[in-house]
């Protein structure tokens, strides 16, 4: 599995891409403990997250508003052109969110040493195996 995908899973697992910036330091600390980040690396990662998460959160808010507008257009006297316009705008926004999230992950990844990437890779494989085992156990119940 590619490191970028595993790193994405790590960010999600640790909640680094969560909209609440107030929780960020604890999550960066968790990542620091997981792969042994230096203080400088932690500072750099926090800066990347601060910079990018604000923009991503603003786009998420716009996307939610557009979702609500689209849902509000479900009525007998709907306006197809308006629905299509809002849907196209929503697509552009979600595309931008995906791009920014990927760029954020790549920027954070560039802060790691090769050894840290390998540690993260191993941890993410372990976490994936654990998630698979949990799913299998839940399906058996």
Order of alpha helices (4+ residues) and beta strands (2+ residues): alpha-alpha-alpha-alpha-alpha
